[in-house]
Amino acid sequence: MLAQVTQIVIPYLAGLYLTLIVVFFFFGCWILLLFLRKMRKTGSHMPYILVTSLFFLFLGVSRVIFAWFDFIVTNFDSTTYPSYAWDWKIATAVTLVGMASFAYQLEKKPLQNKTKGIMTIIVCAFTVLMIVYPVTDTFSFNIDQSFVIGPVACVVVTPFIYFYLAVRVPAFKFTGVIIGIGIILLIVGELIVANFVVAFFQASGMDRGSIYILAQVLKIAGAVLVGSAFIRELKRE
């Protein structure tokens, strides 16, 4: 079983990584601009808009670090991952902070604080656990990656919340469906590049490079859907 992607795939992956980084920063900056504009006009801080922009900006920063991890220090060679575990930990921690921002806006706005911040707390707790867990070999690296499942489990319920809102709130119907679908694509794109998941697909006969390409395409599509839907909703308010 190959621990690396073939070199012919690398340029395509580089283009997809760059596209995803641009998409995240584009929507993050656009939403931040809307936040500043609304704050100037109304005097209201509206923190849920700010943390929505931070969600995209943190994911953009994490993609830059992951690009360093994947292309520069490991060259997609999974046997070297434990040696550069801290690069991966930092990139993942930034991603999870972005997820915490998303959980916060979900609990603050659509859920009207009914969950008392539990989702945000869970994401933050697993982030700390992932950072402090010692990685010495591939086995411990895979265990550390599995801690990401906790935050993802919180975010997994998010699409269904938005689908529910789409059914119950007519004005939110289109936006809720699009955000829900986009989040599902983002989650799947993130999960299938976990080392143990990639190994499973490889064992089923799928090429390692194809898995990474599929993951980036899913994340790009998901980010565009979520970002566009949020922009549409914020402009309506």
VMD Tcl script that draws the C-alpha trace (Angstrom):
set ca {
  {0.00 0.00 0.00}
  {1.52 3.33 -1.08}
  {2.17 5.80 1.72}
  {2.60 8.64 -0.79}
  {0.65 10.19 -3.64}
  {2.14 9.87 -7.11}
  {4.11 12.90 -8.29}
  {1.84 13.41 -11.31}
  {-1.00 14.29 -8.93}
  {0.95 16.92 -6.97}
  {0.36 19.89 -9.37}
  {-3.40 19.23 -9.38}
  {-3.46 19.03 -5.60}
  {-1.46 22.27 -5.36}
  {-4.01 24.03 -7.56}
  {-6.91 22.71 -5.48}
  {-5.21 23.67 -2.20}
  {-4.63 27.19 -3.50}
  {-8.23 27.45 -4.70}
  {-9.57 26.35 -1.32}
  {-7.35 28.85 0.52}
  {-8.57 31.67 -1.74}
  {-12.21 30.65 -1.25}
  {-11.90 30.62 2.54}
  {-10.17 34.00 2.72}
  {-12.55 35.50 0.15}
  {-15.68 34.68 2.13}
  {-14.01 35.41 5.45}
  {-13.03 38.92 4.34}
  {-16.40 39.55 2.66}
  {-18.37 38.61 5.77}
  {-15.98 40.65 7.94}
  {-16.63 43.64 5.67}
  {-20.39 43.15 6.09}
  {-19.89 42.99 9.86}
  {-17.94 46.26 9.92}
  {-20.49 47.93 7.65}
  {-23.43 46.86 9.80}
  {-21.64 47.88 12.98}
  {-20.95 51.32 11.54}
  {-24.56 51.78 10.41}
  {-26.41 50.35 13.40}
  {-23.87 50.52 16.23}
  {-24.64 46.87 17.02}
  {-21.67 44.52 17.35}
  {-23.58 41.39 16.19}
  {-20.86 38.94 17.32}
  {-22.39 36.02 15.40}
  {-21.48 37.76 12.13}
  {-17.92 38.37 13.34}
  {-17.41 34.73 14.35}
  {-18.88 33.59 11.02}
  {-16.12 35.55 9.28}
  {-13.58 34.07 11.71}
  {-14.82 30.60 10.78}
  {-13.72 31.12 7.18}
  {-10.54 33.03 8.07}
  {-9.35 30.38 10.53}
  {-10.03 27.65 7.96}
  {-8.03 29.66 5.43}
  {-5.08 29.96 7.82}
  {-5.26 26.25 8.66}
  {-5.20 25.38 4.94}
  {-1.98 27.36 4.55}
  {-0.39 25.38 7.41}
  {-1.72 22.11 6.03}
  {-0.21 23.01 2.64}
  {3.15 23.40 4.40}
  {2.63 20.07 6.18}
  {1.52 18.17 3.06}
  {3.72 19.65 0.33}
  {6.89 20.79 2.11}
  {7.64 18.71 5.20}
  {5.95 15.36 4.45}
  {5.28 15.37 0.70}
  {2.09 13.39 1.48}
  {4.20 10.52 2.88}
  {2.17 9.13 5.80}
  {5.20 7.39 7.29}
  {6.67 10.83 8.12}
  {3.52 12.23 9.78}
  {4.53 11.40 13.37}
  {7.84 13.24 12.91}
  {5.96 16.42 12.04}
  {3.04 15.90 14.39}
  {3.26 19.44 15.77}
  {2.81 20.94 12.31}
  {-0.34 18.86 11.95}
  {-1.48 19.68 15.51}
  {-1.18 23.43 14.92}
  {-3.02 23.25 11.59}
  {-5.76 21.09 13.11}
  {-6.06 23.31 16.18}
  {-6.63 26.35 13.94}
  {-9.28 24.37 12.04}
  {-11.01 23.43 15.29}
  {-10.96 27.03 16.49}
  {-12.77 27.86 13.26}
  {-15.25 25.09 14.01}
  {-15.73 26.50 17.50}
  {-16.52 29.87 15.91}
  {-19.10 28.21 13.69}
  {-20.63 26.34 16.64}
  {-20.81 29.63 18.55}
  {-22.70 31.45 15.79}
  {-25.05 28.47 15.48}
  {-25.80 28.48 19.20}
  {-26.03 32.27 19.34}
  {-28.31 32.93 16.36}
  {-30.42 30.00 15.06}
  {-30.54 28.15 18.40}
  {-31.06 31.35 20.45}
  {-28.65 30.22 23.21}
  {-30.84 27.20 24.03}
  {-27.84 24.88 24.10}
  {-25.99 27.08 26.64}
  {-22.75 26.93 24.64}
  {-22.34 23.16 25.05}
  {-21.33 22.59 21.41}
  {-18.65 25.28 21.54}
  {-17.29 23.91 24.83}
  {-17.08 20.37 23.43}
  {-15.15 21.54 20.37}
  {-12.72 23.51 22.55}
  {-12.25 20.56 24.95}
  {-11.33 18.15 22.14}
  {-8.99 20.77 20.69}
  {-7.06 20.87 23.95}
  {-7.06 17.05 24.13}
  {-5.72 16.80 20.58}
  {-2.92 19.28 21.34}
  {-1.70 17.68 24.59}
  {-1.89 14.04 23.46}
  {1.68 12.81 22.83}
  {2.48 11.48 19.36}
  {5.47 9.17 18.97}
  {4.52 6.82 16.14}
  {1.89 6.17 13.47}
  {-0.42 4.44 15.93}
  {-0.46 7.39 18.35}
  {-0.78 9.79 15.42}
  {-3.91 7.95 14.27}
  {-5.30 8.12 17.81}
  {-4.65 11.85 17.90}
  {-6.48 12.24 14.60}
  {-9.44 10.35 16.04}
  {-9.94 13.10 18.64}
  {-11.14 15.31 15.80}
  {-14.21 13.06 15.58}
  {-15.55 14.69 18.78}
  {-15.79 18.23 17.34}
  {-16.97 16.85 14.01}
  {-19.76 14.98 15.83}
  {-20.99 18.34 17.14}
  {-20.85 19.91 13.71}
  {-22.54 16.86 12.12}
  {-25.83 17.86 13.74}
  {-25.52 21.33 12.19}
  {-26.86 20.45 8.72}
  {-29.96 18.89 10.25}
  {-30.54 22.03 12.34}
  {-30.38 24.12 9.19}
  {-32.63 21.67 7.31}
  {-35.10 21.92 10.21}
  {-35.00 25.71 10.05}
  {-35.53 25.56 6.29}
  {-38.76 23.64 6.89}
  {-40.01 25.74 9.80}
  {-38.99 29.23 8.59}
  {-40.19 29.94 5.03}
  {-37.87 32.93 4.59}
  {-34.90 30.72 5.52}
  {-35.85 27.80 3.28}
  {-33.28 28.25 0.49}
  {-30.48 29.45 2.75}
  {-30.97 26.66 5.28}
  {-30.83 23.92 2.66}
  {-27.73 25.36 0.96}
  {-25.84 25.81 4.26}
  {-26.80 22.28 5.34}
  {-25.56 20.72 2.09}
  {-22.39 22.81 2.17}
  {-21.55 21.76 5.72}
  {-22.03 18.09 4.83}
  {-19.58 18.46 1.93}
  {-17.05 20.23 4.18}
  {-17.32 17.54 6.85}
  {-16.93 14.66 4.39}
  {-14.00 16.43 2.74}
  {-12.26 16.83 6.10}
  {-12.91 13.28 7.31}
  {-11.76 11.33 4.24}
  {-8.19 12.67 4.47}
  {-7.67 11.33 8.00}
  {-4.78 8.87 7.82}
  {-6.81 5.86 8.96}
  {-9.67 6.71 6.56}
  {-7.26 7.08 3.62}
  {-5.79 3.67 4.51}
  {-9.29 2.16 4.45}
  {-10.06 3.55 0.98}
  {-6.66 2.42 -0.28}
  {-7.35 -1.08 1.00}
  {-10.57 -0.94 -1.07}
  {-8.51 -0.23 -4.18}
  {-8.76 3.57 -4.40}
  {-5.65 5.54 -5.33}
  {-4.25 7.75 -2.54}
  {-3.96 10.79 -4.81}
  {-7.57 10.43 -5.95}
  {-8.73 10.48 -2.33}
  {-6.94 13.77 -1.67}
  {-8.25 15.31 -4.89}
  {-11.81 14.26 -4.04}
  {-11.45 15.73 -0.55}
  {-10.34 19.12 -1.87}
  {-13.13 19.25 -4.46}
  {-15.72 18.47 -1.78}
  {-14.31 21.14 0.55}
  {-14.21 23.77 -2.20}
  {-17.83 23.04 -3.17}
  {-18.91 23.04 0.48}
  {-17.11 26.31 1.27}
  {-18.65 28.05 -1.74}
  {-22.16 26.88 -0.81}
  {-21.86 27.83 2.88}
  {-20.16 31.15 2.15}
  {-22.63 32.17 -0.56}
  {-25.62 31.26 1.62}
  {-24.30 33.24 4.58}
  {-23.62 36.27 2.38}
  {-27.15 36.05 0.98}
  {-28.67 35.83 4.45}
  {-26.56 38.65 5.92}
  {-27.45 40.96 3.05}
  {-31.16 40.34 3.73}
  {-30.90 41.40 7.37}
}
mol new
graphics top color blue
foreach p $ca { graphics top sphere $p radius 0.5 }
foreach p [lrange $ca 0 end-1] q [lrange $ca 1 end] { graphics top cylinder $p $q radius 0.2 }
display resetview
